[in-house]
Amino acid sequence: MKLYVVLLTFPVIFLGELPDKTMFASLVMATRAKPLQVWLGAACAFAVHVAIAVTIGTAVFALLPRRAVDGVVAAMFLAGAVYAAWLSTRPPEKEPDEPQSGRGAVLSAFIVIFIAEWGDLTQILTANLAARYHSPASVALGALLALWAVAALAIVGGKTLLKFLDVVTIRRITAVVLTGLAAYTAWLALR
């Protein structure tokens, strides 16, 4: 386990997930069910997605030469930066209106988050980080802690949090961080 990789992964994934649709879904589900049940369902869904993303990132590294992996990761970071910048030009997502019952809240939260996270920015970033740092357990831990923290923030204080944090600004910061990671990784690929 590499602590520096955990510490580098956490803020990238945290910022990428903070303005995400799953944050809003968790917030809404928690208003209609017990917050702990919603968090447990979301936490399990995030764990499955992190395992998938880290496995894919590690497999890509095992199959391709290091320079090719760095080039692919740089391109994906850049694509993530462009995507985050594009999201910052769109209006923030609104809360969904559908009610959620208290029964089966864990399963409902798992299903909603599991489906919503497929191909999500943070899943792609997790795969990229696993390929880049060659430490799947460290990336998995940093990503999982970040995703769990965002889910907890959404469930416990999402409405208050959004009064102080501008979603567009968070998306722009994410785009800048990802651009920096893309440039650094591209530089490594060209060395």
C-alpha positions, 0 to 999 in steps of 0.5 A: 500500500502506497500512502502517497497514492491514496492521498493523491487519488482521494482529492481527484475522485472527491472533486470529480464526484462532488457535483455528480448526479449520484450525489443528488440521487443520494441526497434525495433518497436520504430524504425518503428513507433512513440515511444509513440505509441509503449510505450502505447501498451507495457504499456497496455500489461504489465498492463494486465500481471501484473494483471494476475500475481498478481491475480494468486499469491494472489490466491495461497496464499489464497488456500495454508497454509503459509509454503506451499506457502513459499516452492512453492515460494522458489522453483519458485525463484530457478527455476527463478534463474536457468533459468536466469543463463541458459540464461546467457550462451546463446548468446544475442538475436538479433533484429528481421528483420520484418518491422513494419508500423506506423499504428496501432502501439499501437495495434501491440505493445500490441499484440507483448508484450502480446504474448511474456510475457506469462510465462515470467520470470518477470510474474512468479516473479510477481506472486511469489512476490504477494504470498510472500509479501501478498500485491498485490497492492504494488507488482503490482505497483512495477512490473508495474513501472519496466516494464514500465521503461524498455520499456521506456529505450528500446524505448528511448535509447535501443541501447545506453544502450546496449553499456554500459550494458552487457546482460550476466552480467545482467542475472547473477546478476538476477540469484544471486538475485533470488537465494538469494530470494529463500534461504530467502523464503526457510528459512521462510518456514522451521521456 
